[in-house]
Amino acid sequence: MGLENFSYETAIYAVKAYLAKGLGLTKKDSMEDVCCKNGLVKLQVQAIKGRRNFLICDDVHKAMEELYIPMPVDKLRNLDRQFIVMIGVSGCGKTRTCYDLSRKEYVLYFDCAEDFDIHNLFDRLQDRVPKEKTEKLQEDFEKYTKYLIRCLIASRLLVLHQNYSNYQTTPFDWMCMQRSHTTRNIFSNLFNQLCNLNHLVSSRIFNEAQQWFNGCKGRLIFDEAQALLFKCKDAFLANNNREIVNGKISQPRSLYSFLSSFQIHTI
């Protein structure tokens, strides 16, 4: 098919056909399957493999509401900002807040430490990091990085759009699907397929998927983002100093900083 004949609907149809090959989304092997029914947790704080788990239990939030005690997710939902950074020590409730948010709003949730498509992105980038820095090589590398990030986000948006249109999936069901091992494999495979398309086609898919997602007032979450600090470390130019001296970046920055800047200016 020629590029002039390509449409976003074509991509949605392709995803639908792909999922119809017995590769449909599932919550079966996600945490939610242990104690969730119809997308709403009914049991008390549940144990998974002997460990009590608060991520999948909404009783805590309900109890706080009854006592008029605000939860972090309440503050998060009231922030009228497109880009938000949550900072806190390990175990303070950042991931829990993301799960609480997913009960009310559609989120694209990426676990930067565990998700297969994220690790796929890391591998692709590592193979392309220029060993000897020049302005041209660095410019090409950073363009390629943005392209991969668009493919990463678009692959999930295509699945969400197709599933939402056909099954009216609830926000929390969608969250649980994303945490399923089986579904994460699907995301990784779709990410690979998008990366292999013509760049113009993939960019067009991303732009239209993004427009649809913005209409849903969805949220994009990168959890465990500290993992981005150690991948392709110091491989990107700072926004305020893009100087390269003797084949080295004068003021390098991390993939975390690069991704954050991309989100602010693109999503």
Beta strands, then each sheet from edge to edge (+ up, - down):
strand 1: 36-37
strand 2: 40-41
strand 3: 46-48
strand 4: 51-53
strand 5: 107-111
strand 6: 219-223
strand 7: 236-237
strand 8: 244-245
strand 9: 248-249
strand 10: 252-253
sheet 1: 1+ 2-
sheet 2: 3+ 4-
sheet 3: 5+ 6+
sheet 4: 7+ 10-
sheet 5: 8+ 9-
end
